[in-house]
Amino acid sequence: MFKSVQDGIRWIESVKRFGDKYDLSRMELACELLGHPERKLPVIHIAGTNGKGSTVAYLRHILLEQGYHVGTFTSPYIVRFNERITYDYNDIADAELLEYINRIHDLSVQVREDYDQIITFFELITLISFLFFAERDVDFCIYEVGLGGKLDATNVVQPLITAITSISYDHMGVLGDTLQAIATQKLGIAKPGVPMVTTVDDSDLLELFHTYTDARDVPLVVVDRAAVTDIDYGVETSFRYQGETYRIAMLGVHQVYNAALAIEIIRQLEERGIVRITNNNLKAGLLATYWPGRMERFGNIILDGAHNIGGAQALKDSIELLYHDRYIKVLYTSMADKEYYDIIAVLETFADELHFTEIDYPRCEDAEALYDVSNHPRKFLRKDPLLALSDLRQLQSGELLVITGSLYFISAMRKEL
């Protein structure tokens, strides 16, 4: 029995990240022992390489604006552990989190002793969320997939609707080394008769999407990116989609498509009589949406968790569009298991200076290794991230500092900012 939430969190974070088998067997067993709390949840299930968190945030704010009670489950966290699980406008409270950690700890001991299985880190957090939401007055639970889709711990839910935001290279050691293989894993969240919405626009992948969903009786709705028009980027971005004008406050060229995906998810739920959203509340929810660590601006500093090649390309597009007249300094680090060779190559195309650092985290790559990969003419080695930030934030007129890379790094830098 843990006495403090800090002790409980330390226990969860000490549990191994991956099981001996990458499958749903432990989750199915745990859910059965808990009385299947996941079956009580009205879930909107979101997968994709990039844009999941932003789409969750748009949906959350739209539904809250209408007055629904909304739970969200996202990962990883940027500010504090509790933000993985939210109810309405608040993160799970420390006292509540401690209560559920102790309940899940008892379950994990039972599973280990009776079934010789170890429930993994992400499975534990997912189970806590199931219990928490099942015991609340929740109208909708929005679940972000942790890794892939088909075998992700969240994929034991029975959703109202599913969505896939984008497909690019990430977690290739687990999901596969082709876009088709990665897409197949993410398509694993599809359920017979449950609509799926996507903004994926690659013609080859869309063929796979249609084949996969047709074979499983899954209604597929593809958001046509060409239908997102009249985009006007600025402090607020406006765009038109299917005859209506919308505004969002989140920066980034990709955000209009995440917003369009959220709009289409709401429309599909409306068509099925599951939700009722007024046009004014939909628009107000979109405009109110924010998401820490994603093209987040602190004066002349941009914080963006571009930790894979798709994210790096989106960051490049956004910086070149919104800040093309600035002198760009980039501070970057990466986890060792990411494709940082390709990410650095993208950063080099828009950075005037490229600074490499590292954080005290077991999976973080050494700054020297990142530095050695780069061919940038103005590259710098900055072993201490706090000293690097202290120096680099002293910007001159016309300069912009972009802090990017691992979300663990973004979390640490955001606390300083």
Secondary structure, DSSP 8 states (H G I E B T S, - for coil): --SSHHHHHHHHHHS-SS-SS-SSHHHHHHHHHTT-GGGG--EEEEE-SSSHHHHHHHHHHHHHHHT--EEEE-SS-SS-GGGGEEETTEE--HHHHHHHHHHHHHHHHHHHHHH-----HHHHHHHHHHHHHHTS--SEEEEE-SSSSTTSGGGGS--SEEEE-------HHHH-SSHHHHHHHHGGG--TT--EEE----HHHHHHHHHHHHHTT--EEE--GGGEEEEE-SSSEEEEETTEEEEE---STTHHHHHHHHHHHHHHHHHTTS----HHHHHHHHHH---TTSSEEETTEEEE---SHHHHHHHHHHHHHHSTTSEEEEEEE-BTTS-HHHHHHHHHTT-SEEEE---S-TTB--HHHHHHH---TTEEE-S-HHHHHHHHTS--TTEEEEEEE-HHHHHHHHHH-
